Amino acid sequence: MAGIKTYFSGWRIALALVLGACIGSANAGPAEDYAAGMVSYQRTDFFVAVPLLRKAADAGHIEAAVVLATIYDGAEQDEQAVIYFRKAADAGSAEGMYGLGNMLAAGEGTAKDVVAAKALFVKAADAGHVTSVQLLAQAYLRGELGIPEEQRKGAEALKWITAAADLNFIPALEALQQAYLSGDYGLTVDPVKSEQIKQKIISLKPVPPKKRRRG
């Protein structure tokens, strides 16, 4: 999404909504508007994409709401991003929950609320959202999202760190490797298990290219 700010600044979004008000067939349904909007979005033709996606999102198309919110977020139209992330989240979209959680955590387009953000990340993670699982594990490892120090080594921390480790999230694997040596998180010390995780970490890390010898 990094290119969005370059190609589609905030004023262009507003202009696109005005100029694109009549884009699409009056008889097209939300699914058709979403499909057409995505074709234009993938071509970075935001003047056509945004009105179509907004029409679909306002008609209840969840995926359209997520994409539209992401466009608004990238263009720093944060209040609009919050509206559409919330629309998707309220409809049960894990991606919408994750997006809204990020807005709340940063205080962008809405009042900062790390407690509400964490609750959204948990809900998204419970629904299988991989990035939310990794984010929660990292939050416990770093003490983010308002997580108090005394909870950073507890059962909830172990739950998310283990879940992230199962997804091959290296910081979580590294934390578990050390925990099986130290007994952190209430784990039984197990050097064999620690070594197994260590070898897994090594297998996941990219091998640096060999330096060529000078002739």
Stockholm file with secondary structure:
# STOCKHOLM 1.0

chainA/1-215         MAGIKTYFSGWRIALALVLGACIGSANAGPAEDYAAGMVSYQRTDFFVAVPLLRKAADAGHIEAAVVLATIYDGAEQDEQAVIYFRKAADAGSAEGMYGLGNMLAAGEGTAKDVVAAKALFVKAADAGHVTSVQLLAQAYLRGELGIPEEQRKGAEALKWITAAADLNFIPALEALQQAYLSGDYGLTVDPVKSEQIKQKIISLKPVPPKKRRRG
#=GR chainA/1-215 SS CTTHHHHCCHHHHHHHHHHTTTCSCTTCCHHHHHHHHHHHHHTTCHHHHHHHHHHHHHTTCHHHHHHHHHHHHHTTCHHHHHHHHHHHHHTTCHHHHHHHHHHHHHTSSSCCCHHHHHHHHHHHHHTTCHHHHHHHHHHHHHTCTTCCGGGTTSHHHHHHHHHHHHTTCHHHHHHHHHHHHHCGGGCCCCHHHHHHHHHHHHHHSCCCCCCCCCC
#=GC SS_cons         CTTHHHHCCHHHHHHHHHHTTTCSCTTCCHHHHHHHHHHHHHTTCHHHHHHHHHHHHHTTCHHHHHHHHHHHHHTTCHHHHHHHHHHHHHTTCHHHHHHHHHHHHHTSSSCCCHHHHHHHHHHHHHTTCHHHHHHHHHHHHHTCTTCCGGGTTSHHHHHHHHHHHHTTCHHHHHHHHHHHHHCGGGCCCCHHHHHHHHHHHHHHSCCCCCCCCCC
//
